[in-house]
Amino acid sequence: MHIEIHKEGKTTIAEVVSDDIEIKDVQDALDLMANAGYMGAEKIILYEKNLATGFFDLKTGIAGEILQKFTNYRVQLAIIGDFSTRTSKSLRDFIYESNKIGRILFLPSVEDAKERLK
């Protein structure tokens, strides 16, 4: 995994650059937060392809467990992807509510993420 650091005003954002699944469980999320924090970032950009397949099936509970850690540690997260292809109503509702609250964001591009995270 490679982490790129972006400075947006006074905000430091870590962007995970990888073609692999990097977040499979809660420990992976905690490790990512620790690495980003060590690099001075308080916010993280992650791609849909970097999350375990079951993440987007809310019945598995993986998303809830992982995202709860980001919330508990007050690390804002933007997940980049095309979420329009997701057919689950509960997932679409979850994405809508998450974007409204703003702690966890589901966005179409890095540019959108940088804008919302700064």
N, C-alpha and C positions, 0 to 999 in steps of 0.2 A: 504494500500500500504506500502510495505517495501522498503527502499532504502539502498543498500549496497554500500559502498565506496571502490574504488580500487585506489591504488597509483601505477602509472606507471611512474617511473622516477620522474620528477618534475610535472607531470600531475595528477590531481585528477579527477576521473571519478565516476559518480553516476550511478548505475545500478538499474533500477526499477524491483523489484521481486514481481510479482503478477500474479494470474490467471484471474484477472478481467479486464474489459475494464476500463482503467484509464484516457484515453484522449478521451473525447467525443466532446470537443469544444475548442475554443481558451483560455478560462479562465482556463480550466484544464491544458493546456500547460504552461500558465503563472505561475500557482501555482506550477507545477512541477519544472520549472526553478528557482523559488524563493526558494523552499525547497532544491533543489540541491545546489544552491548558498549559502544558509545558512550553509550547511554542508561542504562548501569549494570546491565544484566541479564546474568546468567550462565546463565539457563535460558530456553527458548523453547517457546511453545505455537503449533502450526501446525495448520491444518485439512486434512483429506484432500483437499478440493476445491482447495486451494492448490498441490497437487503435480501435476507432469506426469502425463499418463495412463499412460505407460509405467513410471512409478515402481513400480506394484504388479505389474508383470510382471517377476519376478526375472530372467528370461532376458535382459532388456535390459541389466542391470548398472547401471542408473541409480540404483536404491535403494542398492546397495552403495557406489558411488562417493560419493554424497551423504552417506550416513550415516557413512561412514568419516571424512569431514571433521569431523563433529560429535564423533566419538570422538577423533580426533587432537587437536582443540582443546579437548577436555574441556568441551564445551557440552552439557548435558543437554537433550533434546528430547522433547516430548510431541506426538504426532500424534492429533488428535481426529477420530473418525468412527465409522461403523457397519461394522466389519470382518467381521461375521457373514455378510455377503452375498458375501464373497470365497470362491471355490470351490477355489482352488489349495491343495493340501495343503502344498506347499513354502512358500507364503506364510503359511499358518496356522501352520506349525511355526516359521517365522522370527519371526512376531509373538509367539508363545508364548515363545520363547527370549529375545527382546528384552525383553519385559516382566519375565521372570524376572531378567535381569541388571540392568535398570533404567536404563541409560544412555540408551537410546532406548525410549520408551513408546508404545504404541498403546492409546488409551483412549476410552471412549464420551462423556465430557463434560469441560468445562473445570473443573468442580468436582473431578472425579477427578484431573485433571492438577495442579491447584493443591495438592491434598492430597499426591500422590506426589512433586511437585517440591520441596516445602518442606523 
